[in-house]
Amino acid sequence: MGYNLAVRPSPTLRPADSTLSGSSDVQLFSGSEAEIPVLVLVWSQDEPERVGELVAPPRAQGLWFTVGRAVEPGEDGAFPLSFQRLRPYSREDTGPLRSSRISRRQLRLRNAGEDGFDVEQVGRPSLRVNGNEVQSAQVRPGDVIEVERRFTLLCALRPRSWPRRATSEIEGTFPFGQVDGDGLCGESPAVWALRARIAQVAARDEHALILGPSGAGKELVARAIHRRSRRAAAPLISRNAATIPESLIDAELFGNLKNYPNPGTPEREGLLGGARGGTLFLDEIGELPIALQAHLLRVLDGGEYQRLGEVTVRRADARVIAATNRDPQQLKHDLLARFGHRVEIPGLDERVEDVPLILRHLARAYSRDDAAARARLFDGDEPRFAAELVHALLARAFVAHVREVSEVLLRALESEGPRIQPPPGITPRRGPAPPAAIDPEALTREEVLVALERADQVRERAWRELGLRNRYQFRRLLRRLGIE
């Protein structure tokens, strides 16, 4: 069973009761929204190990809740919230914040309508929302709430009901917030959906196409599918399709006999022969010219191919996984039809709350062999990130996604001082001024499609051009209009 967003009845609403629960006795989450807003801890000065945990204020009209060290309701009747480590198949209550530098009631929150909260400063120090100092504000998904020099929360969305899917085989195999056995890092719904899809595709043997932006981890996903498949004991052969010369594509893919086409040419088994019993991964297949894509049709269709200079027809025993960052419709249509499964990798704009976890994982990996850096910039196994670095990355419009985080971090690790500061040119920026009121319900399918076309299908640019508040509002609009 997955979780259900409800709270249990209690004479006094304890921290554990005020958040996510498997009971549905008391439905404080009114309405039928598929997703509800939550607050994810994305930076903490004193409790960095808790990054990724969240609080989910119940969707009850008029009730106030607090974030801080308190465990009992205050004189104002506001209920203290408990943080959670939430996964599709589990919910662990980790209690309120514990740092002595945080007030018992640091923030007050209440439901502010369909997809956000009213937030008020109660304790010290100052409160900032999207970099702007405020006493109170309304926050929506995508907004960043910073208690200066203490902690930072990101308003994000979680499914109201998160049913179990193909995740049972990876339950409990890696700690919360850490990298999993496939090399994926994150606790967002988007990355858990990706894990489920990997498990589904790995259990089958048809050819698969991986789609996703540059730097999002397409090769990592291909390796995960192979590792989890029945072919895991056999080779995984990887090749960037864009580097295959037109005149040599048949020889590269299928191999050639000795002395063919020229005397002295060595015999080669080709990529398909090398992947016998295993998987052939062709990265950047969208860069292969249409004419060359046709060379793959026969082997993808029935497995038949011939080595150059050979009359005998061979049958490939290899699964082909391809990847592209292009629109799949740009592939040759009959090539696309031969990929029975597709796996879509979300960009970091679809899972912003995972950025601090990815940053931490990369910092640990890069400093593993650098004792001096670990002594200067780590507390045990926890890197000491400056809040400014995390805030800058949360607000960044990524082009190369995880690869871009890696590049920024490598420069940041050269920081002077006790914390990992943003490198030159990477600075936190204030959120934009609230846009003029735009009613998403008034936007037509044609208007959205035109905006996407003008933005070259880059959703981050399209929703800003339309005047929407954030990417989450745009995602709901796309679902309503049936736009994939």
N, C-alpha and C positions, 0 to 999 in steps of 0.2 A: 504494500500500500504506500502511496505517496502521502505528503502532508496535506492538511486542510487548514486554511487560515481562519482560525476561530480561537476563542478563549474559553477557559473553564470557569464556571461560576465559583465565586469565593466571597466570603464575608468582607474581606479586604483583599484587593487585587494585588497579589504578590508579584514580584518581578517575573518569576517564571510563568505566571498566568497572563501577563500583559503582552505577551508576544506570540510566537507561532506555536500552535498546539495541534495535536492529532484529534482533539475532541471537537464536536460540533454542537455541544449543548447550548452555548450562548453565542449567537452570531453577532458580534460587534462589527464585523466586516460587512456592512450593509451593502446592498446592490448586487449586481451580477457581473462586475468587471472581470475580465479574464486575467488582468494584471493589476496589482496594487503597488503604490510606492512604498519603499523602505529606505532606511538610512544605513549605508555601508561605511564602516570604519576604514579609511584609506590611508591615514597617517596618524601616528601616535608618538609623542615625545618619550613617554615613559613605559608604554606597553606595546611596542612594535610587533610583538609576537601575536597580537590579537587582530592585526590587519586582516580584513576580509570578513570579520564578524559583522553582524547587522542587528539593528532594532527595527521592529515593525509596529509602529503605533497603530492600534486598532482603528478601524474606519468608523468610529462612533462620533456622531455629531455632538459638539459642545464639551466633550470630556478633554481635560488637559492631562498630559503625561510629561515626565521629566527624564532627562539624561544626566547622569552624574554618578555619585557614589551612594546615593540614598537607596535604602531597601524597603522603606515604609512610606506610605503616603504623607505628604506634608500638610501643614495647616490649611493650605489652600485647596486640599482635596486632590491635588494632582498625583497620579499614580506613577511610581518610578518604573522605568523600562529596564528589562534585562537583555543583554546581548545574546545572540544565537550564532552557532556554527551550523549553517543550514545547507543540506544537500538533498537531492531528490528522494533519498531513501532514509534520511536521518535528520534529527534536530537535537543539538546539544546546547543546553542552557549554560552559558558561561558567567552569568551574573552581571552586575553593573560594573562600571569602570572602578578601578581600585587605586589609582595614583593619588597620593596625598596632596598633590598640587591641583587636583580637580575638586571643585565644590560638590557638596552633596547634591545640590540641584543646580547643575551648570546651565541647562537649557530647559525651556518649556515648549511643548509641542501640542498641536491639536489638528484634527482633520480640517482641511480647507477646501473641501469639495472633491471633485472627481479624481484628481491625480496629484495632490500635493498636501503641504502642511503649512500652518502658521508656526513660526519659530520665534521665540523671544529669549533675549539674554537675561539670565538670572544672576549667575556668579561672575566672578572676574576670571580672566581679563576680557578684552574686547571681542566682539563677535563680527565676523565678516562673512558676507554671502557673495560669491563670485568676485572676491577681492575688494568689495565695497563695505566699509565699516557701517554697521547698522545696529539699532537697538532691537528691532523686530523686522520680520519680512515674511512674505509668502514664498515658499520654495516649491519647485517642480522638478520632475526627473531631469537630470543633467546638471542641476545646481550644486555648487560646492559650499558647504558650511564649515567655516574655520573658527575654532576657538583658539585665539592667537597663542602660539607657543605651547599648546596643550594637545589638541587633536583635531582631525579633519574628518568630516562625514560627506559622502556623496549621495545625493538623492537618486535612486535608481528604481527599477521595476522588478518585481518577482511575480511569477504566476500565482494566482489566487489558489489554485489547486495544481500541484506538481506531481502527476501520477508517475509511478515507476515505469520505466521503459527498459531498454536493453542495457541496464547498468549493473545488474546483479553480479556479474563476473568481476567487476572492479570495486565492489563495495569493500570498504575498510582496508584496501591494500596500500593506501598512501595517506599520510597525515593531512589534515585540513590546511589548505593554503599552500601546500607543497606541490612539486612536480610529480605527475603520475608515472606509471611504468612505461608509458608511450612517449614521455617527454613533454606532455601538455601541462600547462600551468594555468589555473584559474578555477573559480567557484561560481561564475556567473551562469545564468540559464543557458546562454549561448554556447559556452564551452561544454556544459553538460549535455546539451543536445548534440554537439559534435561528437562527444565520446560515445553516445548512444548510437549515432549514425555509423561511426567506425566499427562498432561491434556488429551492427546489422550487416554491413557490407563485407566485413571479414568472414562472416559465417557462410557467405555465398562464394561462387567461383567465377561469376561472369566478369567481363572487363568493366572497369570503372573509370570515371572521369572526375577529377578533383578540380573544383572551381574556387577561386579566391584571389584577393589582391596580392600584389607583389610583397614579399616579406612576411606573409601571414603564417607560413609554415606548411606549404603544400607537400614538400618532401618528407617532413616529419609525419604527416598524416599517411602518406603512402607507406612509409616504413611501419607505422602502427597497424595498418590494414594487413600488410604482409606478415608481421609478427604474430597477429592473432588468427591468421588463416591456417588451413590445413597444409599450406605450402611453406610454413615457417622454417622447416629444417633444410629447405633447398635455398639456392641463392636468390638474392634480390639484386638485379642488375639495373643500374641507373644511368641514364644518358640524357643530356640536354638536346632535345630534338632540333633546336635552332642551330646547333653546331654541326649537323650532319650535312656534308656537301651534296649538292644535287646529283653530281656524277657518281657518287659513291653510296647513295642511300641503299640500294639493293645489297651491295657487298657488306655494308655496315649492319643492316638488319638481318640478312639471310645467310651471309658468309659466301665463300667461294672455294672451288676445288684448287688443288695445288697446280701451279703453272697456268692458271686462268685468271685474267685474260692475257697475261704476258708470261713468257718463260721466266722462271725464278720467283714468281709470286707465291708466297707461302699459303698453305691451306688455312682458312679461317672458318670457324663455326658460326660467326655472327652473333649479334645480341640475343636473338631468339634461342640459338643453340646454347649460349652461355647461361641463359635463364631456365634451362630445361628443368621441369619439375617445380619451378619457383615463379618469380614475378619479374616482369620487365617494366620498369618505370620510365616513361618518356615525359620528361619535364618540358614545359614551354611548347607544347604541341601546337598551340595556336600560332607560333612563329614559323611553322613549317608551311611553305607555299602550298596552295591548294593542289597544284599538280603533283606534288610529292606526297600529299596526304593520301592520294589514290593508291599509292604503293602498299598501304597498310590494309586496304579493304579485304582482300582475299584471306589473309592470315587471321584477321579479326573475325571474319565471318565463319570460317570453318576450320581454321588452324593450318590450312595447306600453304606450303611455300616451297620454293626450289632454290638451292644454292646456285650461284653463278657457275656456269659450265657443267651443270649436273642435269641429267634428264629425269632422274628419280624425283618423285614428289614426296616431300617430307610432311609430317604433321607436328606442329608445335605443341609441346606440353608446357605452356607458360601462360600465366594470366598477365594481361596488359593493363597497367594503370597509367593513365595519362593525366597531365595537369596543365592548366592554362589560367592566366589572369585576364583573358579576353572574354567578351560575351560569347557563350558557346555557339550562338547562332552564326558566328563568323567562321566556324569550322565548316568543312565540306559536309553537306547535309547527310550524305550516306555514311560518312565516317562517324558523325555524331550519333547516328542511329544504332551503331554497333556497340556503343558503350551502354550496357544494361543498367548501370548504377551511376548516380552522381552524388558527390559529397561536396557540400558548400561550406567553406571555411569562413567564419565571420571575421571581419576586420576589427581592429581595436576600437573603432567608433561604435561598434555594436556590443562591446563588452569593456567599457571604460573602467569598470570597477576591478578588472583583472590586472590593469597596468601596474599598480604597486606590487602585486604578487609576482608578476613577471620581472619587474625591476629587482626585487629582492633575490629571486632565483638566479638571475644573471650576475648580480654582484657577488653572490657566494661562489658561483662557478669561476668568475674571472679572478677572484682573489685567493682561490684555493692554493695556488703555488706562490703567493706573494705575502710572506709573513709580515713584512713591514706594513703593507697596506691594511692587513687584518688587524694588526696591533693598533694602528692609528685610527681606523675608520669603522671598527666593529666593536660591539659589546657581545662577547662570546660568538654566537653564530648569527647575530642580528646586525646588519649594516646600519650605520647611523646616517640616515638620509635627512637632509635639510627639508623642511616643509616646502620651501620654494621649488625644489626639484620636482617633488611629487605634484604640486599644484600646476607647474608648467606643463608637465606631461598629461595631466588630466584635461587640460584645455587645448591640447595640441590637435591640429587636424593632420592626422598621420597620412603619409604617402607610402612609406615602406614598412609600416606597422612594427612587428616585433624586431625586425632588422634595424629599424630606426631607433627603437628604444635601446637596443644594444649599442648602436653608434653613439648616442647621447651619453649613455652610461660610461663607456670607455673614456670619453673626454672628462666626464664628471669625476671619475676616480683619480684624476690628477689634482683634485682640489687640495688647497692648503687648509689647515685647520682641522678640527675634530669631527666635522660633518661633511657628508658628500654633497657639495653645492652644485647648482646648475652650471654647466660650462658657459663660456662666453657666447652670447647670442641666444641663449635659452633663458628666458625670463618669464615669470608668471605674468599673465595679463588679466586685467579686469574683464568680467563678463560684459557683453554689450548692453547698452541701455535697453530697457524693455521695449520691444517693438510695438508698433500700433496694433490695436486689437485685431487679430485675424481669426475669423471663424472657420476652422478646418472643414466644417460641414458645408460651407458655401463653395468650397473648391471643387471643380469638376475633374473628371478623369482626364479630359483633354488638357486642362491647364497643368496638371501634375506631370503628364507625359511630356509636354512641351518643356517644362522646367528641367526635367531629367535629361532631355535631349540637349538643351543648352548647356547643361552641366556635364556633358559627356558621361552620363550615368553615374556620376559621383554624387552619392546621396547627401554627403555633408554639405556640398555646395547647393544642391537643389532645395533642401528645406530652408536654408538661409535666404535663398532668392525668393521663395514663396512667402517669407515673412513669418514662418512658424517659430514657435518658442524654442523647440529643441528637437533632437533626432527621434526621441520617443514618440512625440506627437506625430511626426512624419511617418514613423513605422505603423502607427495605428491607422493613419489616413490611407497608406498603401494597402493595408489589409482590407479596409472598408471598400476600397475601390477595386479590389481584386487585381492589384498590380504586383507581379512577382519581382 
